[in-house]
Amino acid sequence: MNAAPRALSVALGGGAHALPGGLLWLEATASLVVADLHLAYEEAIGGALPLWSLDESRTALEDACAAHGARELILLGDVVHGTRLSEGAAARVTATIRRLRRLCTLTIVAGNHEGATRGAELLGECVEEVERSGMLLHHGDRPRLSGFRHVIGHLHPSIALGGDRSVPAFLVAPEAIVLPAASSYSRGLNVLGRDCRAAIAAYGARAGSTDVIAATASHCYPFGSIASLARAARELRFAR
């Protein structure tokens, strides 16, 4: 895997590239992949709040699709935070989906937040998984082993920076690529925690062979494997 102290993209093998903003680019199909948008989250935590993040997310995806010349946009599950929305919020979400469909081919993969209907009533046609470039893309809420390299979201991986601060991160192993959450609300799963190791083990990945790539809005920062990052964190604590 190519790595650099700071990069505009990081090659992950198989024609997949980590991009700033937590986006994944698949060369062969010119597909842009984003996970865990959690649109209309504001309504779930308080109906009187404006849905400001919805327009922010849509604009970011429109800009990314234009910049990369995407032929396909894949929403990798948890597109919405919930399907029980007010009439106004539901209308805003469906209007956003219509605008995204005008950009290029839109493929929506269902996630656990899409509920029992798996999003069909609100988002239109959704699928459980898609295959692209020999990789199996699904949300990740139903882990399983297979002969494919998995591309999932769901886990919201991040690097804890101390206090309430964290930065979203990709997890990259031969067996799986985990995308960070596009939602700005979730701190996510600490990549150095036991829960993270257990989650990636469901796909056969191990801490020593799973790399961590932080993704800010403008750059990607490769940090080496989970195991090496954990050792560095321990050394820093002991050095204090």
Secondary structure by P-SEA (a helix, b strand, c coil): cccccccccccccccbbbbccbbbbbccccbbbbccccccccccccccccaaaaaaaaaaaaaaaaaacccbbbbcccccccccccaaaaaaaaaaaaaaaaacbbbbbbccccccccccccccccccccccccccccccccccccccbbbbcccbbbbbccccbbbbbbbbcccbbbbccccccccccccccaaaaaaaaaaccccccbbbbbbcccbbbbcccaaaaaaaaaaaaaac
